[in-house]
Amino acid sequence: MAKKGNRIQVILECTEHKGSGKPGTSRYITTKNKKNTPDRIEIKKFNPILKKMTVHKEIK
């Protein structure tokens, strides 16, 4: 039998986009291991609307 994993899907949303005043949102879907990283994650990812690398935080 396959072992049930601790991986869950999380949504990452751009932190700088809200203050820019431009329409739309930059969101990414990824997975994380809840056992190894129980707290919320922050990753630098590319925002295509702002055309630069920005910090994306995990949202609920």
Buried (B, 14 or more C-beta within 10 A) or exposed (E): EEEEEEEEEBEBBBBBBEEEEEEEEBBBEEEBEEEEEEEEEEEEBEBEBBEEEBEBEBEE
